[in-house]
Amino acid sequence: MTGTLTQRTALATLHDVGFGYNRRPVLDGVTLRLEAGTFTGIVGPSGSG
């Protein structure tokens, strides 16, 4: 199989992000790159997102 890889432009890049509700951590140390022309979803252990 042959093909060409294209480099996409990042719309946003997050490094070592944390978030919580009422002092309860929900995300810790997340790094994420969102690229133009793609769809990104975040799904938790229960399958919700």
PDBQT receptor file of N, H, CA, C and O in Angstrom, charges set to zero:
ATOM      1  N   MET A   1       0.848  -1.166   0.000  1.00  0.00    +0.000 N 
ATOM      2  CA  MET A   1       0.000   0.000   0.000  1.00  0.00    +0.000 C 
ATOM      3  C   MET A   1       0.896   1.233   0.000  1.00  0.00    +0.000 C 
ATOM      4  O   MET A   1       1.854   1.312   0.770  1.00  0.00    +0.000 OA
ATOM      5  N   THR A   2       0.588   2.174  -0.849  1.00  0.00    +0.000 N 
ATOM      6  H   THR A   2      -0.189   2.109  -1.475  1.00  0.00    +0.000 HD
ATOM      7  CA  THR A   2       1.341   3.424  -0.886  1.00  0.00    +0.000 C 
ATOM      8  C   THR A   2       0.387   4.579  -0.649  1.00  0.00    +0.000 C 
ATOM      9  O   THR A   2      -0.815   4.473  -0.897  1.00  0.00    +0.000 OA
ATOM     10  N   GLY A   3       0.924   5.654  -0.178  1.00  0.00    +0.000 N 
ATOM     11  H   GLY A   3       1.900   5.740   0.023  1.00  0.00    +0.000 HD
ATOM     12  CA  GLY A   3       0.094   6.826   0.081  1.00  0.00    +0.000 C 
ATOM     13  C   GLY A   3       0.963   8.000   0.468  1.00  0.00    +0.000 C 
ATOM     14  O   GLY A   3       2.179   7.883   0.613  1.00  0.00    +0.000 OA
ATOM     15  N   THR A   4       0.322   9.112   0.629  1.00  0.00    +0.000 N 
ATOM     16  H   THR A   4      -0.666   9.208   0.511  1.00  0.00    +0.000 HD
ATOM     17  CA  THR A   4       1.008  10.329   1.013  1.00  0.00    +0.000 C 
ATOM     18  C   THR A   4       0.416  10.833   2.316  1.00  0.00    +0.000 C 
ATOM     19  O   THR A   4      -0.800  10.977   2.444  1.00  0.00    +0.000 OA
ATOM     20  N   LEU A   5       1.272  11.096   3.269  1.00  0.00    +0.000 N 
ATOM     21  H   LEU A   5       2.260  10.979   3.166  1.00  0.00    +0.000 HD
ATOM     22  CA  LEU A   5       0.824  11.688   4.522  1.00  0.00    +0.000 C 
ATOM     23  C   LEU A   5       0.806  13.197   4.366  1.00  0.00    +0.000 C 
ATOM     24  O   LEU A   5       1.758  13.791   3.861  1.00  0.00    +0.000 OA
ATOM     25  N   THR A   6      -0.276  13.808   4.801  1.00  0.00    +0.000 N 
ATOM     26  H   THR A   6      -1.050  13.326   5.211  1.00  0.00    +0.000 HD
ATOM     27  CA  THR A   6      -0.350  15.263   4.760  1.00  0.00    +0.000 C 
ATOM     28  C   THR A   6      -0.321  15.797   6.179  1.00  0.00    +0.000 C 
ATOM     29  O   THR A   6      -0.929  15.223   7.081  1.00  0.00    +0.000 OA
ATOM     30  N   GLN A   7       0.372  16.873   6.367  1.00  0.00    +0.000 N 
ATOM     31  H   GLN A   7       0.867  17.340   5.634  1.00  0.00    +0.000 HD
ATOM     32  CA  GLN A   7       0.443  17.495   7.681  1.00  0.00    +0.000 C 
ATOM     33  C   GLN A   7      -0.739  18.435   7.843  1.00  0.00    +0.000 C 
ATOM     34  O   GLN A   7      -0.966  19.308   7.005  1.00  0.00    +0.000 OA
ATOM     35  N   ARG A   8      -1.488  18.256   8.918  1.00  0.00    +0.000 N 
ATOM     36  H   ARG A   8      -1.303  17.547   9.598  1.00  0.00    +0.000 HD
ATOM     37  CA  ARG A   8      -2.652  19.099   9.182  1.00  0.00    +0.000 C 
ATOM     38  C   ARG A   8      -2.265  20.228  10.138  1.00  0.00    +0.000 C 
ATOM     39  O   ARG A   8      -1.336  20.100  10.935  1.00  0.00    +0.000 OA
ATOM     40  N   THR A   9      -2.986  21.310  10.037  1.00  0.00    +0.000 N 
ATOM     41  H   THR A   9      -3.741  21.413   9.389  1.00  0.00    +0.000 HD
ATOM     42  CA  THR A   9      -2.766  22.449  10.915  1.00  0.00    +0.000 C 
ATOM     43  C   THR A   9      -3.545  22.249  12.207  1.00  0.00    +0.000 C 
ATOM     44  O   THR A   9      -4.731  21.921  12.174  1.00  0.00    +0.000 OA
ATOM     45  N   ALA A  10      -2.892  22.442  13.331  1.00  0.00    +0.000 N 
ATOM     46  H   ALA A  10      -1.928  22.709  13.358  1.00  0.00    +0.000 HD
ATOM     47  CA  ALA A  10      -3.563  22.301  14.621  1.00  0.00    +0.000 C 
ATOM     48  C   ALA A  10      -4.463  23.504  14.869  1.00  0.00    +0.000 C 
ATOM     49  O   ALA A  10      -4.033  24.649  14.736  1.00  0.00    +0.000 OA
ATOM     50  N   LEU A  11      -5.725  23.235  15.233  1.00  0.00    +0.000 N 
ATOM     51  H   LEU A  11      -6.075  22.304  15.341  1.00  0.00    +0.000 HD
ATOM     52  CA  LEU A  11      -6.635  24.305  15.640  1.00  0.00    +0.000 C 
ATOM     53  C   LEU A  11      -6.380  24.671  17.094  1.00  0.00    +0.000 C 
ATOM     54  O   LEU A  11      -6.482  25.833  17.486  1.00  0.00    +0.000 OA
ATOM     55  N   ALA A  12      -6.045  23.653  17.892  1.00  0.00    +0.000 N 
ATOM     56  H   ALA A  12      -5.962  22.709  17.574  1.00  0.00    +0.000 HD
ATOM     57  CA  ALA A  12      -5.744  23.868  19.305  1.00  0.00    +0.000 C 
ATOM     58  C   ALA A  12      -4.853  22.742  19.796  1.00  0.00    +0.000 C 
ATOM     59  O   ALA A  12      -5.005  21.594  19.377  1.00  0.00    +0.000 OA
ATOM     60  N   THR A  13      -3.930  23.067  20.678  1.00  0.00    +0.000 N 
ATOM     61  H   THR A  13      -3.807  24.000  21.019  1.00  0.00    +0.000 HD
ATOM     62  CA  THR A  13      -3.085  22.077  21.322  1.00  0.00    +0.000 C 
ATOM     63  C   THR A  13      -3.134  22.335  22.821  1.00  0.00    +0.000 C 
ATOM     64  O   THR A  13      -2.877  23.449  23.276  1.00  0.00    +0.000 OA
ATOM     65  N   LEU A  14      -3.464  21.305  23.580  1.00  0.00    +0.000 N 
ATOM     66  H   LEU A  14      -3.672  20.399  23.210  1.00  0.00    +0.000 HD
ATOM     67  CA  LEU A  14      -3.545  21.405  25.037  1.00  0.00    +0.000 C 
ATOM     68  C   LEU A  14      -2.454  20.531  25.645  1.00  0.00    +0.000 C 
ATOM     69  O   LEU A  14      -2.257  19.397  25.208  1.00  0.00    +0.000 OA
ATOM     70  N   HIS A  15      -1.748  21.043  26.641  1.00  0.00    +0.000 N 
ATOM     71  H   HIS A  15      -1.909  21.965  26.996  1.00  0.00    +0.000 HD
ATOM     72  CA  HIS A  15      -0.672  20.294  27.287  1.00  0.00    +0.000 C 
ATOM     73  C   HIS A  15      -0.915  20.229  28.788  1.00  0.00    +0.000 C 
ATOM     74  O   HIS A  15      -1.097  21.259  29.437  1.00  0.00    +0.000 OA
ATOM     75  N   ASP A  16      -0.918  19.025  29.336  1.00  0.00    +0.000 N 
ATOM     76  H   ASP A  16      -0.770  18.188  28.809  1.00  0.00    +0.000 HD
ATOM     77  CA  ASP A  16      -0.985  18.797  30.780  1.00  0.00    +0.000 C 
ATOM     78  C   ASP A  16      -2.167  19.524  31.426  1.00  0.00    +0.000 C 
ATOM     79  O   ASP A  16      -2.000  20.242  32.412  1.00  0.00    +0.000 OA
ATOM     80  N   VAL A  17      -3.359  19.333  30.863  1.00  0.00    +0.000 N 
ATOM     81  H   VAL A  17      -3.495  18.749  30.062  1.00  0.00    +0.000 HD
ATOM     82  CA  VAL A  17      -4.575  20.005  31.325  1.00  0.00    +0.000 C 
ATOM     83  C   VAL A  17      -5.242  19.197  32.432  1.00  0.00    +0.000 C 
ATOM     84  O   VAL A  17      -5.248  17.966  32.397  1.00  0.00    +0.000 OA
ATOM     85  N   GLY A  18      -5.795  19.888  33.399  1.00  0.00    +0.000 N 
ATOM     86  H   GLY A  18      -5.790  20.887  33.427  1.00  0.00    +0.000 HD
ATOM     87  CA  GLY A  18      -6.572  19.256  34.459  1.00  0.00    +0.000 C 
ATOM     88  C   GLY A  18      -7.892  19.978  34.640  1.00  0.00    +0.000 C 
ATOM     89  O   GLY A  18      -8.006  21.167  34.343  1.00  0.00    +0.000 OA
ATOM     90  N   PHE A  19      -8.897  19.251  35.132  1.00  0.00    +0.000 N 
ATOM     91  H   PHE A  19      -8.804  18.285  35.373  1.00  0.00    +0.000 HD
ATOM     92  CA  PHE A  19     -10.221  19.831  35.337  1.00  0.00    +0.000 C 
ATOM     93  C   PHE A  19     -10.935  19.022  36.399  1.00  0.00    +0.000 C 
ATOM     94  O   PHE A  19     -10.691  17.824  36.547  1.00  0.00    +0.000 OA
ATOM     95  N   GLY A  20     -11.822  19.681  37.144  1.00  0.00    +0.000 N 
ATOM     96  H   GLY A  20     -12.020  20.654  37.023  1.00  0.00    +0.000 HD
ATOM     97  CA  GLY A  20     -12.581  18.966  38.164  1.00  0.00    +0.000 C 
ATOM     98  C   GLY A  20     -13.887  19.661  38.486  1.00  0.00    +0.000 C 
ATOM     99  O   GLY A  20     -14.119  20.806  38.098  1.00  0.00    +0.000 OA
ATOM    100  N   TYR A  21     -14.732  18.946  39.204  1.00  0.00    +0.000 N 
ATOM    101  H   TYR A  21     -14.544  18.016  39.520  1.00  0.00    +0.000 HD
ATOM    102  CA  TYR A  21     -16.009  19.461  39.696  1.00  0.00    +0.000 C 
ATOM    103  C   TYR A  21     -15.976  19.438  41.219  1.00  0.00    +0.000 C 
ATOM    104  O   TYR A  21     -15.661  18.412  41.822  1.00  0.00    +0.000 OA
ATOM    105  N   ASN A  22     -16.300  20.569  41.838  1.00  0.00    +0.000 N 
ATOM    106  H   ASN A  22     -16.556  21.402  41.348  1.00  0.00    +0.000 HD
ATOM    107  CA  ASN A  22     -16.350  20.641  43.305  1.00  0.00    +0.000 C 
ATOM    108  C   ASN A  22     -15.114  20.032  43.960  1.00  0.00    +0.000 C 
ATOM    109  O   ASN A  22     -15.219  19.238  44.895  1.00  0.00    +0.000 OA
ATOM    110  N   ARG A  23     -13.951  20.414  43.458  1.00  0.00    +0.000 N 
ATOM    111  H   ARG A  23     -13.866  21.059  42.699  1.00  0.00    +0.000 HD
ATOM    112  CA  ARG A  23     -12.654  19.955  43.970  1.00  0.00    +0.000 C 
ATOM    113  C   ARG A  23     -12.397  18.464  43.767  1.00  0.00    +0.000 C 
ATOM    114  O   ARG A  23     -11.485  17.907  44.376  1.00  0.00    +0.000 OA
ATOM    115  N   ARG A  24     -13.180  17.823  42.930  1.00  0.00    +0.000 N 
ATOM    116  H   ARG A  24     -13.921  18.276  42.435  1.00  0.00    +0.000 HD
ATOM    117  CA  ARG A  24     -12.946  16.410  42.605  1.00  0.00    +0.000 C 
ATOM    118  C   ARG A  24     -12.342  16.338  41.199  1.00  0.00    +0.000 C 
ATOM    119  O   ARG A  24     -13.002  16.717  40.231  1.00  0.00    +0.000 OA
ATOM    120  N   PRO A  25     -11.093  15.857  41.069  1.00  0.00    +0.000 N 
ATOM    121  CA  PRO A  25     -10.451  15.801  39.753  1.00  0.00    +0.000 C 
ATOM    122  C   PRO A  25     -11.205  14.892  38.783  1.00  0.00    +0.000 C 
ATOM    123  O   PRO A  25     -11.625  13.790  39.136  1.00  0.00    +0.000 OA
ATOM    124  N   VAL A  26     -11.366  15.379  37.561  1.00  0.00    +0.000 N 
ATOM    125  H   VAL A  26     -11.025  16.275  37.274  1.00  0.00    +0.000 HD
ATOM    126  CA  VAL A  26     -12.000  14.596  36.501  1.00  0.00    +0.000 C 
ATOM    127  C   VAL A  26     -10.967  14.289  35.416  1.00  0.00    +0.000 C 
ATOM    128  O   VAL A  26     -10.898  13.163  34.922  1.00  0.00    +0.000 OA
ATOM    129  N   LEU A  27     -10.172  15.282  35.048  1.00  0.00    +0.000 N 
ATOM    130  H   LEU A  27     -10.227  16.197  35.449  1.00  0.00    +0.000 HD
ATOM    131  CA  LEU A  27      -9.080  15.115  34.095  1.00  0.00    +0.000 C 
ATOM    132  C   LEU A  27      -7.790  15.551  34.772  1.00  0.00    +0.000 C 
ATOM    133  O   LEU A  27      -7.776  16.521  35.530  1.00  0.00    +0.000 OA
ATOM    134  N   ASP A  28      -6.701  14.829  34.496  1.00  0.00    +0.000 N 
ATOM    135  H   ASP A  28      -6.712  14.041  33.881  1.00  0.00    +0.000 HD
ATOM    136  CA  ASP A  28      -5.417  15.187  35.089  1.00  0.00    +0.000 C 
ATOM    137  C   ASP A  28      -4.297  14.815  34.120  1.00  0.00    +0.000 C 
ATOM    138  O   ASP A  28      -4.140  13.647  33.766  1.00  0.00    +0.000 OA
ATOM    139  N   GLY A  29      -3.537  15.790  33.704  1.00  0.00    +0.000 N 
ATOM    140  H   GLY A  29      -3.665  16.739  33.992  1.00  0.00    +0.000 HD
ATOM    141  CA  GLY A  29      -2.394  15.541  32.837  1.00  0.00    +0.000 C 
ATOM    142  C   GLY A  29      -2.747  15.190  31.405  1.00  0.00    +0.000 C 
ATOM    143  O   GLY A  29      -2.023  14.429  30.763  1.00  0.00    +0.000 OA
ATOM    144  N   VAL A  30      -3.846  15.729  30.889  1.00  0.00    +0.000 N 
ATOM    145  H   VAL A  30      -4.434  16.347  31.410  1.00  0.00    +0.000 HD
ATOM    146  CA  VAL A  30      -4.292  15.415  29.529  1.00  0.00    +0.000 C 
ATOM    147  C   VAL A  30      -3.565  16.300  28.516  1.00  0.00    +0.000 C 
ATOM    148  O   VAL A  30      -3.469  17.515  28.694  1.00  0.00    +0.000 OA
ATOM    149  N   THR A  31      -3.058  15.681  27.458  1.00  0.00    +0.000 N 
ATOM    150  H   THR A  31      -3.136  14.694  27.313  1.00  0.00    +0.000 HD
ATOM    151  CA  THR A  31      -2.466  16.402  26.337  1.00  0.00    +0.000 C 
ATOM    152  C   THR A  31      -3.245  16.019  25.092  1.00  0.00    +0.000 C 
ATOM    153  O   THR A  31      -3.464  14.837  24.830  1.00  0.00    +0.000 OA
ATOM    154  N   LEU A  32      -3.664  17.018  24.325  1.00  0.00    +0.000 N 
ATOM    155  H   LEU A  32      -3.486  17.978  24.538  1.00  0.00    +0.000 HD
ATOM    156  CA  LEU A  32      -4.552  16.783  23.195  1.00  0.00    +0.000 C 
ATOM    157  C   LEU A  32      -4.233  17.765  22.082  1.00  0.00    +0.000 C 
ATOM    158  O   LEU A  32      -3.978  18.942  22.336  1.00  0.00    +0.000 OA
ATOM    159  N   ARG A  33      -4.249  17.278  20.845  1.00  0.00    +0.000 N 
ATOM    160  H   ARG A  33      -4.457  16.321  20.638  1.00  0.00    +0.000 HD
ATOM    161  CA  ARG A  33      -4.041  18.134  19.667  1.00  0.00    +0.000 C 
ATOM    162  C   ARG A  33      -5.272  17.997  18.782  1.00  0.00    +0.000 C 
ATOM    163  O   ARG A  33      -5.578  16.906  18.302  1.00  0.00    +0.000 OA
ATOM    164  N   LEU A  34      -5.970  19.092  18.569  1.00  0.00    +0.000 N 
ATOM    165  H   LEU A  34      -5.721  19.979  18.959  1.00  0.00    +0.000 HD
ATOM    166  CA  LEU A  34      -7.150  19.113  17.708  1.00  0.00    +0.000 C 
ATOM    167  C   LEU A  34      -6.727  19.641  16.347  1.00  0.00    +0.000 C 
ATOM    168  O   LEU A  34      -6.162  20.729  16.243  1.00  0.00    +0.000 OA
ATOM    169  N   GLU A  35      -7.004  18.861  15.299  1.00  0.00    +0.000 N 
ATOM    170  H   GLU A  35      -7.463  17.976  15.384  1.00  0.00    +0.000 HD
ATOM    171  CA  GLU A  35      -6.531  19.218  13.968  1.00  0.00    +0.000 C 
ATOM    172  C   GLU A  35      -7.680  19.622  13.058  1.00  0.00    +0.000 C 
ATOM    173  O   GLU A  35      -8.792  19.107  13.175  1.00  0.00    +0.000 OA
ATOM    174  N   ALA A  36      -7.400  20.543  12.155  1.00  0.00    +0.000 N 
ATOM    175  H   ALA A  36      -6.497  20.961  12.060  1.00  0.00    +0.000 HD
ATOM    176  CA  ALA A  36      -8.387  20.995  11.176  1.00  0.00    +0.000 C 
ATOM    177  C   ALA A  36      -8.833  19.819  10.311  1.00  0.00    +0.000 C 
ATOM    178  O   ALA A  36      -8.018  18.985   9.914  1.00  0.00    +0.000 OA
ATOM    179  N   GLY A  37     -10.128  19.761  10.024  1.00  0.00    +0.000 N 
ATOM    180  H   GLY A  37     -10.789  20.438  10.347  1.00  0.00    +0.000 HD
ATOM    181  CA  GLY A  37     -10.654  18.722   9.150  1.00  0.00    +0.000 C 
ATOM    182  C   GLY A  37     -10.899  17.389   9.815  1.00  0.00    +0.000 C 
ATOM    183  O   GLY A  37     -11.173  16.406   9.126  1.00  0.00    +0.000 OA
ATOM    184  N   THR A  38     -10.809  17.319  11.150  1.00  0.00    +0.000 N 
ATOM    185  H   THR A  38     -10.586  18.117  11.709  1.00  0.00    +0.000 HD
ATOM    186  CA  THR A  38     -11.038  16.066  11.868  1.00  0.00    +0.000 C 
ATOM    187  C   THR A  38     -12.128  16.256  12.913  1.00  0.00    +0.000 C 
ATOM    188  O   THR A  38     -12.448  17.383  13.290  1.00  0.00    +0.000 OA
ATOM    189  N   PHE A  39     -12.693  15.154  13.375  1.00  0.00    +0.000 N 
ATOM    190  H   PHE A  39     -12.433  14.238  13.069  1.00  0.00    +0.000 HD
ATOM    191  CA  PHE A  39     -13.643  15.150  14.483  1.00  0.00    +0.000 C 
ATOM    192  C   PHE A  39     -12.970  14.444  15.655  1.00  0.00    +0.000 C 
ATOM    193  O   PHE A  39     -12.334  13.406  15.472  1.00  0.00    +0.000 OA
ATOM    194  N   THR A  40     -13.106  15.001  16.857  1.00  0.00    +0.000 N 
ATOM    195  H   THR A  40     -13.623  15.844  17.005  1.00  0.00    +0.000 HD
ATOM    196  CA  THR A  40     -12.490  14.424  18.040  1.00  0.00    +0.000 C 
ATOM    197  C   THR A  40     -13.544  14.247  19.113  1.00  0.00    +0.000 C 
ATOM    198  O   THR A  40     -14.329  15.160  19.368  1.00  0.00    +0.000 OA
ATOM    199  N   GLY A  41     -13.569  13.090  19.741  1.00  0.00    +0.000 N 
ATOM    200  H   GLY A  41     -12.931  12.349  19.533  1.00  0.00    +0.000 HD
ATOM    201  CA  GLY A  41     -14.496  12.832  20.838  1.00  0.00    +0.000 C 
ATOM    202  C   GLY A  41     -13.740  12.311  22.042  1.00  0.00    +0.000 C 
ATOM    203  O   GLY A  41     -12.727  11.625  21.904  1.00  0.00    +0.000 OA
ATOM    204  N   ILE A  42     -14.235  12.639  23.220  1.00  0.00    +0.000 N 
ATOM    205  H   ILE A  42     -15.058  13.196  23.333  1.00  0.00    +0.000 HD
ATOM    206  CA  ILE A  42     -13.656  12.133  24.461  1.00  0.00    +0.000 C 
ATOM    207  C   ILE A  42     -14.726  11.290  25.133  1.00  0.00    +0.000 C 
ATOM    208  O   ILE A  42     -15.822  11.775  25.415  1.00  0.00    +0.000 OA
ATOM    209  N   VAL A  43     -14.407  10.028  25.387  1.00  0.00    +0.000 N 
ATOM    210  H   VAL A  43     -13.517   9.634  25.157  1.00  0.00    +0.000 HD
ATOM    211  CA  VAL A  43     -15.370   9.089  25.952  1.00  0.00    +0.000 C 
ATOM    212  C   VAL A  43     -14.824   8.557  27.271  1.00  0.00    +0.000 C 
ATOM    213  O   VAL A  43     -13.668   8.142  27.352  1.00  0.00    +0.000 OA
ATOM    214  N   GLY A  44     -15.666   8.574  28.304  1.00  0.00    +0.000 N 
ATOM    215  H   GLY A  44     -16.605   8.912  28.238  1.00  0.00    +0.000 HD
ATOM    216  CA  GLY A  44     -15.274   8.078  29.612  1.00  0.00    +0.000 C 
ATOM    217  C   GLY A  44     -15.451   6.575  29.740  1.00  0.00    +0.000 C 
ATOM    218  O   GLY A  44     -15.918   5.927  28.804  1.00  0.00    +0.000 OA
ATOM    219  N   PRO A  45     -15.081   6.006  30.894  1.00  0.00    +0.000 N 
ATOM    220  CA  PRO A  45     -15.157   4.573  31.117  1.00  0.00    +0.000 C 
ATOM    221  C   PRO A  45     -16.573   4.010  30.979  1.00  0.00    +0.000 C 
ATOM    222  O   PRO A  45     -16.744   2.847  30.614  1.00  0.00    +0.000 OA
ATOM    223  N   SER A  46     -17.578   4.819  31.265  1.00  0.00    +0.000 N 
ATOM    224  H   SER A  46     -17.439   5.764  31.561  1.00  0.00    +0.000 HD
ATOM    225  CA  SER A  46     -18.960   4.339  31.168  1.00  0.00    +0.000 C 
ATOM    226  C   SER A  46     -19.487   4.397  29.733  1.00  0.00    +0.000 C 
ATOM    227  O   SER A  46     -20.589   3.927  29.450  1.00  0.00    +0.000 OA
ATOM    228  N   GLY A  47     -18.692   4.977  28.832  1.00  0.00    +0.000 N 
ATOM    229  H   GLY A  47     -17.797   5.359  29.062  1.00  0.00    +0.000 HD
ATOM    230  CA  GLY A  47     -19.120   5.115  27.442  1.00  0.00    +0.000 C 
ATOM    231  C   GLY A  47     -19.770   6.451  27.152  1.00  0.00    +0.000 C 
ATOM    232  O   GLY A  47     -20.138   6.728  26.010  1.00  0.00    +0.000 OA
ATOM    233  N   SER A  48     -19.917   7.288  28.178  1.00  0.00    +0.000 N 
ATOM    234  H   SER A  48     -19.618   7.062  29.105  1.00  0.00    +0.000 HD
ATOM    235  CA  SER A  48     -20.486   8.618  27.955  1.00  0.00    +0.000 C 
ATOM    236  C   SER A  48     -19.374   9.563  27.527  1.00  0.00    +0.000 C 
ATOM    237  O   SER A  48     -18.203   9.334  27.826  1.00  0.00    +0.000 OA
ATOM    238  N   GLY A  49     -19.743  10.612  26.837  1.00  0.00    +0.000 N 
ATOM    239  H   GLY A  49     -20.695  10.798  26.594  1.00  0.00    +0.000 HD
ATOM    240  CA  GLY A  49     -18.705  11.546  26.402  1.00  0.00    +0.000 C 
ATOM    241  C   GLY A  49     -19.256  12.886  26.074  1.00  0.00    +0.000 C 
ATOM    242  O   GLY A  49     -18.507  13.785  25.691  1.00  0.00    +0.000 OA
TER     243      GLY A  49
